[in-house]
Amino acid sequence: MVISMIVATGRNNEIGRNNELLWHLPDDFRWFVKQTKLKTIVMGRNTMDSLGKPLKNRRNIVLSSRNTDIIEGFEHFTNLESVFSALPEHEEELMIIGGAQLYSYALKFADRLYITRVNAAFDDADTFFPVLDSAQWELTFKEVHEIDETHQYGFEFQILERRK
């Protein structure tokens, strides 16, 4: 099984503020849906709260040390290792979708990163993706998107694979 993370970051690894995204990029939303549909997604409690409901056509797992206030439709686990054990053998790819604490912890397990690099800096961000060690990652895909009538910022989709 491939363990993947999917994230959109600003120039300084910003990912959010007050449990919300910093931008609205419709093509990034479509990219997220395409990459996660029909897969198991894992998130932290704050990400679950910000979604408010499980995402359709996915197995939704939330990691939390507390088992109270888990929204109906989410499976609750207390640690990532127990998630790995609970997945069927035929599971091809597990997608970690945030937030910051989960990204920081799970990065050591990740084989693949789907990153949307937003070409802007956000000084008011309060949540960040961990800094990557470039020696450990190889860029295998890149697609550039310019600013247009529906996208306030330019951005690029990247896929990075962990070097063997």
Summary of the structure (lengths in Angstrom):
residues: 164
radius of gyration: 15.4
end to end distance: 15.4
largest distance: 45.1
contacts: 473
relative contact order: 0.27
helix: 23%
strand: 37%
